[in-house]
Amino acid sequence: MLPGTIGLIMATETIKLILNIGQPLVNRLILYDSLRMTFKEVKLRKNPSCELCGEHPTIKELIDYEVFCAVDLPQPAPAIEPANGGSLEVSGPELKQVLDSGHPVTLLDVREPHEWEIARIAGARLTPLSQFESFIPQLKKEDDIYLYCYKGKRSMTALKKLQEAGFKHLHSLAGGIDKWAAEIDKTMPRY
């Protein structure tokens, strides 16, 4: 199927609604499986407590979408200043050079165990961000610590926690393991 097919379906639905013709996908959902080239229709029920379409709606006019949905918007990574005067983020090639040099470093993967099972950088230690505080006492403040996650946000959060605990030699892999797999180890599975 051509890439624009889903967009074409959406445009057709819009025209049907504007012209009030045909049977639009109201209270229905179409699931498209591109691997099997199949469509499946799912009927939807209204949520009786929905603020917009439920039995007692409280929203009866246009709203400020960003204010209404602000709880679900991703928050920016915390602003962190380098404690050692250098850059906190390192590129994949920079980290590879450090690892290949044989210089002793502590490499921490702050992703969750299910992500660790998919792919990991050799020599890393799993320290999930969800339990990170429990790992801090096991680390040495004088060590060079490199952190990574999937894209870089969680590793910067972990780095901030280490900074607050007095650690100085900290680095986060820019772009995380996803960028590492794209640039450094192209045999590594990506998810």
N, C-alpha and C positions, 0 to 999 in steps of 0.2 A: 504494500500500500504506500502511496506517495506521502511524504511528510505533511503535506497540506490537507490531507483528508479530514483529520479531526477538526481543523480550523474551518473547513468547508461545512462539516456537520454543524458546528456551532453557528456559523453564519446563516445556514438554512433554518435553524431553530429560531434565530432572531427574526428572520423574515416572516416565519409562520406566526410568531407572536405579534408582530407589528400589523400584519394583514389579517390577523384573526382567521387563519385558514389551517386546514390539516389537523393533525394530532401532535401537538408539541410534547416535549419531554417533561411535562409538569407532573410532579410527584413520581417521577420515574428517573432511573439512572441507567445509562448505557456504559457497560464495561467493555473495553477493547483489549484483546489479547493479540499483540502483534506477532508473537511467536507462532501461535496457532491460526492466526488470521480469522479470529472469530469475534463476534459481538454477543453480549449477554445483557438482557434487560432485567433490571432489578426494580421492583416497585418499592416506593418509600412511603412511610407513614409520617404524619405530622407529629412533632413532639408537642404534647399538650401543654407543656410549661414553657415553650419557646416564647421569647419576648416579642418576636415579630409576627409569627403566624400561629401561635398557640391559641388555646381557648380564651385566654384573657390577655391579649397583647398589650404591652405597655409602650411599645414603639409604634407611633402612628404617623410619623413624618420622617423626612430625610435626617440622617444623623451624621456627625463627624466620624467617619470611619476610623481614622487613626486614634481618636480618643476612645471610641467604643471598643476597639480591638487592641489597645495598647498593651494589655496583659500578655498577649501572644506574640508581640513583636520581639525579635531577638535583641538583646541588649549588647551594646558595644563592649569589646574586651576592655578590661580595666587599664587605665593609663599607668605605665610603670616606667620609672626612670632607672637607667643602669646604675648599679651600685659601684661597679668597678671602672666607670668612665668609658667603657666600650659598649658595643652594640649588644642588646639582649638577644636579638634574633640572629641565627646563622643560617646560611643557605645549605642546601643539600651537599653541594661540592665542598663547602667549608667543613661540614660535619664529617664527610667521608675522609677528607684529608686528615682531620684530627684522629679519627678511628684507625686509619691506615698507618699513622705515625707510630702507633704503639704507646703513645702517651696515656697514662692511666686516667680514665674518666669514669664517671658514674652516668650511665645512660638510662633514663627513666621513661617508661611508656605509661602515660596517664590515661590511656583508653580503658574501656571495660573488658573483662575476660572474653566475651564473645567476639570482640574486635581483634584481640590478641591472637585468637585462634585462626583468624583469616590471614594475617600477615604481621610480621614484626621484624625489627632490625636486629641482626645478630649482636649478642652481647647486652641487649637491653634487659631491664628488670621491670616486670609489671607492677605498677603502683597506681591503681585506678583512682581517678580524681574523687570519686564518690567516697573513698576511704583514705584519702591522701594524708589527713592529719595523723593517722595511726602509723604512717611510714616515716614521718619526719624525724622522730627520735632515733631511728636506725641509720640516719644519714650523718656524714661527717661534714662539718662546716668548712673545712679546709679543702675539700674535694672540688674538682671541676665537675659541675653537674650540667648535663644536657638533658632537656626534656622534649618529648614529642607526643603528639596526639594525632587525630585524624587530619585536621586542617590547620591547627595552630592556636585556636582560641583556648582550649582547656589547658594546654601546656603553659600558656601565659598566665592563666589563673593559678596554676600550681606554682609557677615561678614567683608570683606575687606572695603566695603563702610562705614560700621559703625565704624570700627577702624579709618579710615581716618577722621571721624566726631568726634572722641574723646571718643568713647565708650570703656569700658575696660572689662566688665564681659560678654564675648561672647563665645558661643559654637556652633558648627555645628554637626548635627547628621550624623555620618559616615555611608555611604551607603544609606542615605535618607529613605524616607517612604517605599521604596521597601524592604530594609533590615529589617525595623521595622515590616512590614507585614510578612516577612518570619520568623523572630525570636521571636517577642514579641506578636503581635496580628494576629494569623493565620486565624482569621475569616475575616480579612480586605481584600477587593478586591484588586487584583494586576493587573497592566496593563503594 
